[in-house]
Amino acid sequence: MLELIPPYVATELMNGGTSDPRAMPLDQFIAEVMTILKTQPEATEICVENVKRLRFAAEIGHYDAVFQGLNQAMAGLH
């Protein structure tokens, strides 16, 4: 099993995602994922650099701050 954990990526899936400067460009996301798949074929979880802060927030003790920041950032999209 392989889990792909994307960050906020510039796609049409969310309002304004393609023009939001906070979103990771889709081509960069795809390139980084492909590099990880090629260099770490045994990986069961694919985390690009832009998502690691979110993915590991609880483990490093920053969950509340990251959760609040994410909610505040996303509130501006509506």
WOWO-V858563 format. One record per pair of residues at least 12 apart in sequence whose ideal C-beta (glycine too) atoms are under 7 Angstrom apart, sorted by sequence separation. I is the first residue (numbers start at 1). GAP is how many residues later the second one is. D is the distance in Angstrom with one decimal. If there is no record, write none. Layout:
i=(I;I)
gap=(GAP;GAP)
d=(D;D)
This chain:
i=(54;10;33;53;8;9;10;8;9;10;11;33;8;10;32;54;7;9;29;9;6;24;4;5;3;5;7;2;3;4;5;1;3;7;2;7;6;5;7;5;22;16;15;14)
gap=(12;13;13;13;14;14;14;15;15;15;15;15;16;16;16;16;17;17;19;20;23;26;29;40;41;41;41;42;42;42;42;43;43;43;44;44;45;46;47;50;51;61;62;63)
d=(6.1;3.9;5.8;6.5;6.3;5.9;6.6;4.9;5.1;5.4;5.9;6.4;6.6;5.3;4.4;7.0;5.3;5.7;6.2;4.9;6.6;4.8;6.8;6.5;6.6;6.6;6.4;6.1;4.8;4.7;5.1;6.4;6.9;4.0;6.8;3.9;6.4;5.3;6.8;5.6;6.5;5.8;5.8;6.6)
